[in-house]
């Protein structure tokens, strides 16, 4: 039997790429996508779990049992958000989802999409908050890995859910492709992240606590 995976953030840029990789794999039996709004998928292996908000009460009403792993790819960009709002959306939301997943799957594994330079002691707000989220993951009691991508290039039809960013990615793709080849320590792709997460899910034995951007390609196989 293949792996049963819970994917959080399936409609985002990274989440779209991860879902594509999971559904291309014969090692994945089913993918449950936890979303706030209805999502249509033509693949029968995809089950949509709808929670209008990621509150403790709403999550408790969703059946999260029987998932080998949770791939957490959700989270807003920090632009225009106060530190308190960004922390609520990044740290507190992750904590509630982890509590719900751990309660239903105490032996499960979680991979969290963090960010390059994440550090709870950083002077930069986004990196500090991402570092705090990683600390929440470490305290969850679950097997876990924080994956820290740098600049992510969308490939294979993956697009940003935000119209402006979609246009910027389309215009800048040739440059991103060039830079990705020249600076693999800083750049990665949605495909590489997806393959990295899949390898972490199916890997036997202990997983690394952190996968830095420079190591995503190596873990992608």
C-alpha positions in Angstrom: 0.0 0.0 0.0 1.2 3.5 -0.8 1.4 6.5 1.5 -1.6 8.5 2.6 -0.6 12.1 2.9 -2.3 15.2 4.3 -1.4 18.3 2.3 -2.0 21.8 3.7 -1.6 24.7 1.3 -2.5 22.9 -1.9 -3.6 26.0 -3.7 -0.4 28.0 -3.1 2.6 28.1 -5.4 4.6 25.5 -3.5 1.6 23.4 -2.6 0.5 23.1 -6.3 3.9 21.8 -7.2 3.9 19.4 -4.3 0.5 18.0 -5.2 1.6 17.4 -8.8 4.6 15.4 -7.6 2.5 13.4 -5.2 -0.1 12.5 -7.8 2.7 11.5 -10.3 4.1 8.9 -7.8 3.0 5.3 -7.6 4.1 5.3 -4.0 1.3 7.6 -2.9 -2.1 6.0 -2.4 -4.1 9.1 -1.5 -3.8 12.8 -0.8 -6.1 14.7 1.5 -6.0 18.4 0.9 -7.0 20.6 3.9 -8.4 23.8 2.5 -10.6 26.7 3.6 -12.6 26.9 0.3 -13.9 24.1 -1.9 -11.4 22.7 -4.3 -12.1 20.6 -7.4 -9.7 17.8 -8.5 -10.1 15.4 -11.3 -7.9 12.8 -9.6 -9.9 10.2 -7.6 -7.0 9.9 -5.1 -7.6 13.5 -3.9 -9.9 13.9 -0.9 -10.9 17.5 0.0 -11.1 18.2 3.7 -12.9 21.5 4.2 -12.3 23.7 7.2 -13.7 27.2 6.7 -11.1 28.5 9.2 -8.1 26.8 10.7 -9.3 27.2 14.3 -9.1 24.5 16.9 -12.9 24.0 16.8 -13.0 23.8 13.0 -10.1 21.4 12.8 -11.5 19.1 15.4 -14.5 18.6 13.1 -12.3 17.3 10.3 -11.3 13.6 10.2 -7.5 13.6 10.0 -6.9 10.0 10.9 -4.8 7.5 8.9 -2.3 9.9 7.3 1.3 8.8 7.2 2.5 12.4 6.8 1.5 16.0 6.8 3.1 18.3 4.3 2.6 21.8 5.5 3.0 24.3 2.6 0.7 27.0 3.7 1.5 30.5 4.9 1.1 34.1 3.6 3.8 36.4 2.3 4.8 38.9 5.0 4.3 42.0 2.7 1.8 44.4 4.2 1.3 42.4 7.4 2.2 43.5 10.9 4.4 41.2 12.9 1.4 40.1 15.1 -0.7 39.3 12.0 2.1 37.4 10.3 2.8 35.5 13.5 -0.9 34.5 13.9 -1.0 33.3 10.2 2.3 31.6 10.4 3.0 30.3 13.9 -0.4 30.0 15.6 -2.1 28.5 12.6 0.7 25.9 12.2 0.4 25.1 15.9 -3.3 24.4 15.7 -3.0 22.2 12.6 -0.1 20.3 14.2 -2.1 19.7 17.3 -5.0 18.3 15.3 -2.8 16.2 13.1 -0.8 14.8 16.1 -4.0 14.0 17.9 -5.2 11.9 15.0 -1.8 10.5 13.9 0.6 10.4 16.9 3.1 8.4 14.9 3.0 10.6 11.9 5.6 12.7 10.2 5.5 16.4 9.3 7.4 18.4 6.8 7.1 22.2 7.1 8.0 24.6 4.3 9.9 27.3 6.2 12.3 29.7 4.5 16.0 30.3 3.9 17.5 32.0 6.9 14.7 31.1 9.3 16.0 31.9 12.9 13.9 32.7 16.0 16.7 35.1 17.0 16.9 37.0 13.7 16.6 40.7 13.6 14.4 40.4 10.4 10.8 39.9 11.2 9.8 37.3 8.6 12.9 35.1 9.4 12.3 35.5 13.1 8.6 34.4 12.8 9.6 31.4 10.5 12.1 30.4 13.1 9.4 30.5 15.8 7.3 28.3 13.6 10.1 25.8 13.4 10.3 25.8 17.2 6.6 24.9 17.3 7.3 22.0 15.0 10.1 20.8 17.2 7.9 20.8 20.2 5.1 18.9 18.5 6.3 15.5 19.5 6.1 14.3 15.9 8.9 13.2 13.6 9.6 16.4 11.6 11.7 18.2 9.0 11.8 21.9 8.3 12.6 22.6 4.6 14.1 26.0 3.9 13.7 27.0 0.3 15.2 30.2 -1.1 13.8 31.7 -4.2 11.2 29.3 -5.7 10.8 29.1 -9.5 7.4 27.7 -10.6 7.6 25.0 -13.2 5.4 22.5 -15.0 2.4 24.8 -15.1 2.4 25.8 -11.5 1.3 29.4 -11.1 0.9 31.8 -8.2 -2.6 32.2 -6.9 -2.0 36.0 -6.9 -2.5 37.8 -10.2 0.3 40.3 -9.8 2.8 37.7 -8.8 1.7 35.4 -11.7 2.6 38.2 -14.1 5.9 38.9 -12.5 6.8 35.2 -12.5 5.9 34.9 -16.2 8.0 38.0 -17.2 10.9 36.9 -15.0 11.0 33.2 -15.8 14.0 33.4 -18.2 16.0 35.3 -15.7 15.0 32.9 -12.9 16.0 29.9 -15.0 19.4 31.5 -15.6 20.0 32.4 -12.0 18.8 29.0 -10.8 21.6 27.4 -12.8 24.2 29.8 -11.6 23.1 30.0 -7.9 21.7 26.6 -6.9 22.3 27.4 -3.2 19.7 30.2 -3.4 17.2 29.1 -6.1 15.0 26.1 -6.4 11.8 25.0 -8.1 8.4 23.8 -7.2 9.3 20.4 -8.7 12.4 20.0 -6.6 10.6 20.9 -3.4 7.8 18.4 -4.2 10.3 15.6 -4.9 12.2 16.5 -1.7 9.1 16.2 0.4 8.1 12.9 -1.2 11.5 11.4 -0.5 11.3 12.6 3.1 7.9 10.9 3.4 9.0 7.5 2.0 12.5 7.6 3.5 13.2 4.7 6.0 14.7 5.7 9.4 15.3 9.2 10.8 14.9 12.3 8.7 17.0 15.4 9.0 15.6 18.2 11.3 16.4 20.8 8.6 16.9 20.7 4.8 18.5 23.8 3.6 17.9 25.2 0.1 21.2 23.9 -1.1 20.3 20.4 -0.1 16.8 20.3 -1.6 18.0 19.0 -4.9 20.0 16.2 -3.2 17.0 15.1 -1.3 14.8 15.3 -4.4 16.7 12.4 -5.9 
